[in-house]
């Protein structure tokens, strides 16, 4: 797993843990109830809008009906006066108005159907809201009782954080008391035996004599070791092949340069094909083109090798190259931009010990 992905997972774990600590079931229930109320209000506003449109069309149809009746009356009056052309004109206009009235009828019927459907939805939401209201109060009461019971039992059994601190302090105090009593008894016993009154030179615990004894013991051990090698035939000229291979193996490896690195890291899930969002730990975020991903992968491998080998200079150089790459090819994102980060990289001033500590928490 690459260094950048591991850092991203660490940050996600910390964020989830923080959210779990601050999340309150009672507040979540209250928020859900408010959302349901908002939905019900939205449906009621929609009903009012549909009804308004329906009434407007009905008023328009009534106005057209009045014009139609007027034109029909004018046509009759014109015929009574012998003005047939005028009667035709009135009938033509009434025919046009009748067409408009016919077109309005299905629209009014459709709005009536929508209004009825919205009213049914509002009734269902109202019933669901009433049911949730009673369930919410029950669930809040259950959570409060369970939390109070848990707190009481933790305090009673010493599992709560406060009682654990008190118990730990008592244990440390008891340990110190026991240690002081044991030391007092040891000093008293040494004083009674007279050992503390003997001089350092020439005494039974003379430091020179102890050093000579240690030298003699070491010489005896070396002599026995040489005798054992002679018995087993393990001389300098015929050492086992495995030992020779080990001694001939290289003791160090040269880390590949960033520019020539061909290591490919698996792409992070949700990563854009055109650009990437890179967060510098504790600092800014950059949107960079996706074609610099190989360079990021090479820096990833080089920084991980520097951290594992304890190469502070190599890590600082890689961090400097990484910062230059982001600044030269990327754009700094504003704090209001909520786009999730695809990659999280170490800060330029992160030390090897801080990086190892952060990765150890994964």
N, C-alpha and C positions, 0 to 999 in steps of 0.2 A: 504494500500500500504506500502511495506517495506521501511525502511530507505535507503537501498542501491539503490533500484530502483528509489526512489524519487531523490536521489543525481545524479543518472545517467541522469534522465530527465532534471534536472537543468543544468547540463553541456552541454547536447545536445541543450537546448534552447539557452544558451549563445553562443555556437558555431554557430548555425544557424543565430542568430542575427548579429554576427560579420561578417559572410560571406555575408549576405545581404547588409551590409553597404559598404563593399569593392568591391562588384561585380559591374562591369561597362559594360553596354550593348555594347558600341562601341568595347571594348576589346574582348568581347565574339563573336561579329560578325567577327572581324579580325581573331580570333583563328579558327572559323569555316571555314573561307575562306582558311586559311593555311592548315587545315586538308584536305579540298577538293583538293587543289593543290598537296598535298602529295599522295593522292589516285590516282590522274591522273598520276603522275610521276611513281608510282608503276605499274600501268597498262601498261604504255609505256615501262618500263623495262621488264615486263613480255612478251610483244610482241617481243622485241628484243631477249630475251632468246629463245622463241619458234622459231623465224625465224632463229636464229643461229643453233639450233638443226636440223631444216629442211634442211638448206644448207649443214650441215655436212652429213646428210643421203643421200642427193642428190649427193654429191661428192663421197661418198662411193659407191653408185649405179653406177655412171659413171665409177668409177675405175673397178668395177666388170664387167660392160658391155664391157670395153676395153679388160679385160682378156678373157671374153667369146668369143669375136670376134677373138682374137688371137688364142685361142685353136681350134676354128672352122677352121681357115685357116691352122693350123698345121695338123689337121686331113685330110683335102683335100690333102695337100702336101704329107703326108705319104702314102695315097692311090695311088697317082700318082707314088710314088717310089716303090710301091708294098709292103710296110710295114703295113700290116693290123693290127697287134697287137699294133703298135705304134699309129695308127689311133684310135683304141678302147680306149686306155688310154687317148688320148686327148679329145675324146668325153665324157668319164666318168667324167673327171675334169670339162668340160664345163657344164655338166648336174648339178653338185654340185653347180657351180657358178650361174647357172640359178635359182636354188632353193633359194639361198641367195637373188638374185635380186627380186624374187617373194615375199619373206618375207618382204623386205624393202618397197615395194609399199604401203601396207596399213598403215604403220607407217608414211610415208611421207604424205599420204592423211589425216591422223588424225591430224598431225601437221599443215597442211594447214587449216583444219577446225578450230582448236583452234586459229590460227592466225587471221582468219576472225572474229571469235567471239570476240576476244580481241579488234580488231580494231573497231568493232561496239560498244563495251562497252566504249572504249576511246572517240568515237565521242559523245555518250550520256553524258558522264561525262563532256566533253568540253562544250557542249551546256548548261548543268545544271550549270556549273561554270560561264559561261558568264551571265546567267540569275541571279544567286546569286550575282554576282559582282554589277550589276545595282541595285538590291534590297538592297544590303548592303549599298551602298552609300545613297540610299533614306532613309533607316531606320536610319542611323547615322545622317543624316540631320534633320529628324523628331525628334529624341531624343534630339539633341542639341538645336533645336528651342523650344521644350517643356520644357526642363530644364531651358533655359534662361527665358522663359515666366514665369515659376513657381517662379524662384528666384526673378524676377522683381515684381511679384504680392505679394509675401511674404514680400518683403521689403516695398512695398507700403502700405500693410495692417497691417504691424507690426507683421506678423506671423513668420518671419525668426528668427533664433536663436540670431543673433546679435541685431536685433531690439527688440526682446523680452527682452534681458538683459537691453537694454537702457530704455525700458518702465518700467521694474521692478525697476530700480534705480530711475527713476522719481517718481514712485508711492511711494517708500519708503521715498524719500526726501519730497514729499508733505505730507505724513503721519506724519513725524517728525515735519514739519512746523506747521501742524494743532495741533499736541499735544503740541508743545511749546506755541502756541497762547492760547490754552485752559488753560494750566497751568498758564500762565501769567495773564489771566483774573481771574482765581480762586484765585490766591495769592493776586491780587489787590483788589478783592471783600472782602477777609478775612481781609486784612489790613484796608480797609475802615470801616468794621463792628466792629473792635476793638477786635475780638476774639483772635488774635495772641498776644495781649498785656496782657491777663488775666493770672494769676498764675495757676500752676497745682493743688495746694492744696486748697481745699475750693471753687474752681471755679465751673461754671455750668457743666464742663466736668471732674470733679474730678475722678481719677482712683479708689480711694477707694469706692466712692459712686457707680461707675459702677460695681465693683466687688460685693458689697452688693446687688445691684439690680439683678445681674445675679444669686446670690445664692437664693434670694427670688423667682425668676422666676422658678428656678429648683425645689425648694421645692413645689411650687404650682403645677407644672407639675407632680411630683411624687405623690402628694396627690390626684390629679384628676385621675391618672392612677390606684391607689389602689381602689378608689371609683368605677371606671368603671369595674374593675375586680370583685369587690364584687357584683355589680348589675348583671353581666353576669354569676356569679357563677364560675369563673375561679380562684379557689384557688389552692394552691400547691398540695393538695391531689387528686384533680380530673382534672388534665391537660388532654387535648385531646390526643387520642391515637396516632395520627400522630406525635404530638410533642414528645411524649415519645419514639416513634420508632426512630425518628431522633436522639434523644439524646443517644439512646442505640446503634446506628449504629457504626461500627468501623471507626476510623478516619484515618487509614493508611493501606496500603497494602504492603505486603512483596514481593519484586520483585523476580521472580524465578531465580535460579542460571543458568549459561550458560550451565553447563554440563548436567543438568536435563531438559532442555527446550525441549518441544515437538512441539513448534510452527513451522509450515511449511509455507514458503513464496512461492508464485507462481513463477515458474521458469521464468527467463528473456528470451525474445524471442531471437533466434539466439544462445542460450547457447549450448556449446558442451557437448556431453554425456560422454566424456572421461576426459576432463579437462576444467578449467575455467580460464579466464584472469581477474585478479583482479587489479584495479588501486587504489593505495593509493593517495588521493587527494594531489596534489602538490609534490608528490614524485615518487617512482618507480612503475613498474608494475610487477606482479608475475603471472606465470602460475602454477596453483595448480590443484591437482586431483579433479575430480567431487565428490568423496566420502566424502569430507569434507564440502559439502554443508549444511548438518544438523547443523554442528558446526557454520558455518557462519550465518545460520538462527537464532540460539540461541543467538549469539552475537548481531545480528541485533535487536532482540526484547529487549534484556537487555539494549542496548545502547539507544534505543528509549525511554524506560521507565525511564532511568537515565536522559535523556534530558528533558522529560516532567515534572519530579519531581524535577529538579534542583539539582540532586545529582552529584556534581563534582567529588567526590572520586569514586563513582561507574562508572562514564564515563571513568575516567582515568584508572581504573582497567580493564574495558572491552577493552579499546584501547590497553593496554599492552598485554592482552591475544590475541587479534586479530593480533597484530604485531608478536608475538611469533608463532602463528599458521601459518601465511603466510611464515615466514622465515624458519620454520622447515619443512614444507611440500611443499613449492613452489620453483620455480626457477625464478630469476630476469631476465626479458626480456630486450634485448638491445634496445636502442633508435631507431635503424634502423628497428626494427620489427613493422610493421604497422597493426598487428592484432588488431581488435577493442576490446575494453574492455567489458566484460560481466557484471561486477559489479564494482562500484566505492564506496570505503569506506572512512570514515573520516581519516584525518591525526592524528598521535598519540598526537600531541600537540594542537588539536582543542578544544577550550573551549565551554562551554554550550551556552554562548551568541553568539559565532560565528556559532555554529550549528543551533541555532534557527533563526539567521539572514539568513543563507543560505537556510533553509527550508521554511522561510517566503517568499522568492523570487520565490518559485515554481509556 
